[in-house]
């Protein structure tokens, strides 16, 4: 087996991920490549848009992904949020994902609100977290 080298490192082949500044115009264009994703959840788009506008947006390993044929594989909610916010953000963008890998996307165990608090060092139980979520939801309804 021959490994191609670039600057002393193995040369990328297949999927390649780069950190890119995605503008609303880019996001809008990329959404035109969205042929077969789940139904859009507007509440998730609003949450991500609000994160962008409030400065709470964070770059993680999750981002935007395109299949080998250029169609959108993952990230439609992020792209819609960027368009709605009207502000560009940094995002990890993966290109060249084999379509047969689609069934591996979003298969992990979702993190609960309690999990998120735990990662921040807050010790709590599920009932207290549920009560807080209810109060926050009520706050947004009353706004």
Secondary structure as UniProt FT lines:
FT   STRAND          5..6
FT   TURN            7..8
FT   STRAND          9..10
FT   STRAND          16..22
FT   HELIX           24..31
FT   TURN            32..33
FT   HELIX           42..54
FT   STRAND          64..67
FT   TURN            68..69
FT   STRAND          72..74
FT   HELIX           76..85
FT   STRAND          89..97
FT   HELIX           99..104
FT   TURN            105..106
FT   HELIX           113..119
FT   TURN            120..121
FT   HELIX           126..142
//
